């Protein structure tokens, strides 16, 4: 017994140390796995983009103009590093990309990565503004629809939201421009010119992504309202509002969090039309202009930055879901 008393704490301490070491190794393996996934993603996306851009055409023909001779085109290709075999160009691209050197724009002469990083804050801020607007509308509306989905007003509202989910985002943008810029002259419709210029692009993106989140929240809240813990809270005298927002909504937000991460990625890579409609100086407009002019360095830098940002956002969302839903950690999720 004395031996147990003597060695017990030491054994417990050693066991705790081994547990911490095991968790540290698991965290290190997770980080290394994520880094490997990121590197493979960047390699695959960059390679595919490189090949597709070369199939799209030769920028030297655009730079040289209609009257350019074969000698002129060859000189332009040598000047901008577009000459040589496809393998030579690919190896040159990879060797520069690993140093985050994507070259300079073929048409403006500016550093390609610098152009992307200058436009990126406009797109990120616009996407975040749209997500915040979406949450302000979707959370109360989704809870309202999910608490009593069979009620007639809720069925009518659900039908409207279902139809709104199929409305193209650019149509909302054009209608907003027609109403608030052309007829009422309340808001500017082109470019970033102060606080009021953010309103219509934000509403356009929010109108496009909100219906889906409303439907997800409504379905999740409706499912949560049938669970035993809600019945217990109702039997204990909790108000319907408290049950909806304190019991049902936190569980519904688990699925909504994953959707928000996917929507942010979608806004980063798919808000091109909205930015073109409003002449918004973000990466969407930059992407359209660069693809039209076959500005290879800018397109390659754009895709690289977007791929990294989307990967980081998705990883952060996975971690957030793990934190707010302990069932996943325990492996109890069904």
C-alpha positions in Angstrom: 0.0 0.0 0.0 2.8 2.4 0.8 4.4 1.6 -2.6 1.1 2.5 -4.3 1.0 5.8 -2.3 4.6 6.5 -3.2 4.5 5.7 -6.9 0.9 6.6 -7.6 1.5 10.4 -8.2 4.6 9.6 -10.3 2.6 7.2 -12.4 -0.2 9.8 -12.8 2.3 12.5 -13.8 3.9 10.2 -16.4 0.5 9.3 -17.8 -0.5 12.9 -18.1 2.8 13.8 -19.8 2.3 11.0 -22.3 -1.2 12.3 -22.9 0.0 15.8 -23.6 2.7 14.4 -25.9 0.2 12.3 -27.8 -2.1 15.3 -28.3 0.9 17.4 -29.4 1.8 14.8 -32.0 -1.7 14.5 -33.2 -1.9 18.3 -33.6 1.4 18.3 -35.5 0.2 15.6 -37.8 -3.0 17.5 -38.4 -1.0 20.6 -39.3 1.3 18.7 -41.6 -1.7 17.0 -43.3 -3.3 20.4 -43.9 -0.1 21.8 -45.3 0.3 18.8 -47.6 -3.3 19.2 -48.8 -2.6 22.9 -49.5 0.6 22.2 -51.5 -1.2 19.5 -53.5 -4.1 21.9 -54.1 -1.9 24.7 -55.3 0.2 22.4 -57.5 -2.9 20.9 -59.1 -4.8 24.2 -59.6 -1.7 26.0 -60.9 -0.9 23.2 -63.4 -4.4 23.0 -64.7 -4.6 26.8 -65.0 -1.3 27.0 -66.8 -2.4 24.5 -69.4 -5.8 26.1 -69.9 -4.3 29.5 -70.4 -1.9 28.3 -73.0 -4.9 26.7 -74.9 -6.8 30.0 -74.7 -4.4 31.8 -77.0 -1.1 33.7 -77.3 -0.9 37.1 -75.5 1.8 38.1 -77.9 -0.8 38.4 -80.7 -2.8 40.9 -78.5 0.3 42.8 -77.6 1.6 42.9 -81.2 -1.7 44.0 -82.7 -3.1 43.0 -86.1 -0.2 44.1 -88.2 2.5 42.2 -86.2 4.8 40.0 -88.2 6.1 36.6 -87.1 9.4 38.3 -86.2 7.5 40.8 -84.1 5.6 38.1 -82.3 8.8 36.2 -81.6 10.5 39.3 -80.2 7.5 39.9 -77.9 7.5 36.3 -76.7 11.2 36.5 -75.8 10.7 39.8 -74.0 7.8 38.5 -71.9 9.1 35.0 -71.3 6.4 33.4 -73.5 8.8 31.6 -75.9 10.2 28.1 -75.7 8.6 24.8 -75.3 5.5 24.3 -73.1 7.6 22.3 -70.6 10.2 25.2 -70.5 7.4 27.7 -69.8 5.9 25.5 -67.1 9.2 24.9 -65.3 9.9 28.7 -65.4 6.4 29.3 -64.0 6.8 26.8 -61.1 10.3 28.0 -60.2 9.0 31.5 -59.9 5.7 30.6 -58.2 7.4 28.9 -55.3 9.0 32.2 -54.5 5.6 34.0 -54.9 6.9 35.7 -58.0 4.3 35.7 -60.7 5.9 38.3 -62.9 4.5 41.5 -64.1 1.3 42.3 -65.9 1.8 42.0 -69.7 -0.3 45.2 -70.2 0.2 47.5 -67.2 3.8 46.5 -66.2 2.8 46.3 -62.6 3.7 43.4 -60.3 1.0 40.8 -60.8 0.8 39.8 -57.1 0.7 43.4 -56.0 -2.3 44.1 -58.3 -4.1 41.1 -56.8 -3.4 42.2 -53.2 -4.5 45.7 -54.0 -7.9 44.5 -55.3 -8.4 41.7 -52.7 -9.5 43.9 -49.7 -12.5 45.2 -51.8 -13.7 41.7 -52.5 -13.1 40.4 -49.0 -14.8 43.3 -47.4 -17.8 43.1 -49.8 -18.1 39.4 -49.1 -18.1 39.9 -45.3 -20.6 42.7 -45.6 -22.9 40.4 -47.6 -22.5 37.6 -45.0 -23.3 39.9 -42.1 -26.4 41.2 -43.9 -27.4 37.6 -44.7 -27.1 36.6 -41.0 -29.2 39.6 -39.9 -32.0 38.5 -42.2 -31.6 34.7 -42.2 -31.3 34.0 -38.5 -34.6 35.5 -37.3 -36.4 34.5 -40.5 -35.1 30.9 -40.3 -36.1 30.6 -36.6 -39.5 32.0 -37.3 -40.1 29.5 -40.2 -38.7 26.6 -38.2 -40.7 26.9 -35.0 -44.0 26.3 -36.7 -43.4 25.2 -40.3 -47.0 24.1 -40.8 -48.6 27.5 -40.2 -50.1 29.1 -43.3 -48.1 32.4 -43.2 -44.9 30.4 -42.8 -45.8 28.1 -45.7 -46.4 31.1 -47.9 -43.1 32.7 -46.8 -41.2 29.4 -47.4 -42.7 29.3 -50.9 -41.4 32.9 -51.6 -37.9 32.0 -50.3 -37.9 28.8 -52.4 -38.6 30.9 -55.6 -36.1 33.6 -54.5 -33.4 31.0 -54.3 -33.6 30.5 -58.1 -33.4 34.3 -58.9 -30.0 35.1 -60.5 -27.9 37.6 -58.5 -27.2 39.8 -61.4 -30.9 40.3 -62.0 -31.3 41.7 -58.4 -28.3 44.0 -59.1 -29.8 45.4 -62.3 -33.2 46.0 -60.6 -31.4 47.9 -57.7 -29.5 50.0 -60.2 -32.7 50.8 -62.1 -34.6 51.8 -59.0 -32.0 53.5 -56.7 -29.5 54.9 -59.2 -31.5 55.6 -62.4 -35.0 56.6 -61.1 -34.4 57.8 -57.6 -30.8 58.9 -57.9 -30.2 57.9 -54.3 -27.2 55.7 -54.7 -24.1 55.5 -56.9 -24.0 52.5 -59.2 -20.4 52.5 -60.4 -17.2 51.9 -58.5 -16.2 52.4 -54.9 -17.0 56.0 -53.9 -17.7 56.0 -50.2 -20.1 54.3 -47.8 -23.2 54.6 -50.0 -21.5 52.8 -52.9 -21.3 49.6 -50.8 -25.1 49.3 -50.4 -26.2 47.9 -53.7 -23.4 45.4 -54.2 -23.8 44.2 -50.7 -27.6 43.8 -51.1 -27.1 42.1 -54.5 -24.8 39.4 -53.0 -26.9 39.0 -49.8 -30.1 38.5 -51.9 -28.3 35.8 -53.8 -27.1 33.8 -50.8 -29.7 34.5 -48.1 -32.5 32.2 -49.3 -30.4 29.0 -49.0 -29.3 29.9 -45.4 -32.9 30.6 -44.4 -34.0 27.2 -45.6 -31.1 25.4 -43.9 -31.8 27.2 -40.6 -35.5 26.6 -40.8 -35.0 22.9 -41.4 -32.5 22.6 -38.6 -34.7 24.5 -36.1 -37.7 22.5 -37.1 -35.7 19.3 -36.4 -34.4 20.6 -33.1 -37.9 21.5 -31.9 -38.8 17.8 -32.0 -35.9 16.8 -29.7 -36.3 15.7 -26.1 -34.3 18.6 -24.6 -36.8 21.0 -26.2 -39.7 19.1 -24.7 -38.0 19.2 -21.3 -37.5 23.0 -21.6 -41.1 23.5 -22.7 -42.4 21.4 -19.8 -40.2 23.5 -17.5 -42.2 26.6 -18.5 -39.7 28.2 -20.9 -41.2 30.7 -23.3 -41.4 29.8 -27.0 -38.9 32.6 -27.8 -36.4 31.3 -25.2 -36.8 27.7 -26.5 -36.3 28.8 -30.1 -33.2 31.1 -29.6 -31.6 29.3 -26.6 -32.3 25.7 -27.3 -33.0 25.2 -31.0 -30.9 27.9 -32.7 -27.5 26.9 -31.2 -27.8 23.4 -32.6 -29.0 24.8 -36.0 -26.0 27.0 -36.2 -23.7 24.0 -36.6 -24.9 23.3 -40.1 -25.2 27.0 -40.9 -21.6 27.6 -40.0 -20.4 25.1 -42.6 -22.7 26.7 -45.2 -21.4 30.2 -44.4 -17.9 28.9 -45.0 -18.9 27.5 -48.4 -20.7 30.7 -49.2 -17.7 32.8 -48.4 -15.6 30.7 -50.8 -18.3 31.1 -53.4 -18.3 34.9 -53.0 -14.6 35.0 -53.3 -14.5 33.0 -56.5 -18.0 33.6 -58.0 -18.9 37.2 -57.4 -17.5 38.1 -60.9 -20.8 39.3 -62.4 -21.7 41.5 -59.5 -18.4 43.2 -59.6 -18.6 43.7 -63.3 -22.2 45.2 -63.0 -21.1 47.7 -60.4 -17.6 48.2 -61.8 -16.3 47.1 -58.3 -12.5 47.3 -58.1 -12.2 43.8 -56.6 -10.6 40.6 -57.8 -13.7 39.6 -59.8 -13.4 42.6 -62.1 -9.7 42.1 -62.3 -10.1 38.5 -63.2 -12.5 39.3 -66.0 -10.3 42.0 -67.5 -7.2 39.8 -67.2 -8.8 36.8 -68.8 -10.1 38.9 -71.7 -6.6 40.2 -72.4 -4.8 36.9 -71.7 -2.8 38.6 -69.0 -1.2 35.3 -67.8 0.8 36.6 -64.8 -2.2 38.4 -63.3 -4.6 35.4 -63.8 -2.1 33.0 -62.3 -1.5 35.2 -59.3 -5.3 35.7 -58.8 -6.1 32.0 -58.8 -3.2 31.3 -56.4 -4.4 33.9 -53.9 -8.0 32.8 -54.1 -7.1 29.1 -53.7 -5.0 29.8 -50.6 -7.7 32.1 -49.1 -10.5 29.6 -49.7 -8.5 26.8 -48.3 -7.7 28.7 -45.1 -11.4 29.7 -44.7 -12.6 26.1 -45.1 -10.0 24.9 -42.6 -11.0 27.6 -40.1 -14.7 26.6 -40.6 -13.8 22.9 -40.0 -12.1 23.9 -36.7 -15.0 26.2 -35.7 -17.5 23.4 -36.3 -15.4 21.0 -34.2 -15.4 23.6 -31.4 -19.1 24.4 -31.3 -20.2 20.8 -31.8 -18.4 18.5 -29.3 -20.3 15.5 -30.7 -17.9 15.5 -33.7 -14.9 15.4 -31.3 -16.3 12.5 -29.5 -17.5 10.7 -32.6 -21.1 10.8 -31.4 -22.5 12.7 -34.4 -25.0 10.7 -36.4 
